Amino acid sequence: MLLPSRMAVLNHMFDEPEVDVKQVMSALEADYGNEKQFNEKMYLDHLLALEANGLVEMTSYDLDRNDDLVMRYAITEDGRHTVEKYVDAAYRKC
């Protein structure tokens, strides 16, 4: 059984200094890659929703080689407390 994908994004961010949507998707692809909603738009929506709820914050942004916007996010203290409270230790990264 897997965590809901939005919570999996937050759980992944727990031990990362900052991430962008492609890094998150790369890390979660093994477990979530076969889902129909595993796409960049949906995972950006997850990050934006987590930001709107104060669980992550944008740390930087710039353009990549293809002139695509890359936004980087870091987990907040509220996000850390949420993971510690709601994510069972079995789902935590080792």
Buried (B, 14 or more C-beta within 10 A) or exposed (E): EEBEBBBBBBBBBBEBEBBBBBBBBEBBEEEBEEEEEBEEEBBBBBBBEBBEBEBBBEEEEEEEEEEEEBBBBBBBEEBBEBBEEEBEEEBEEE
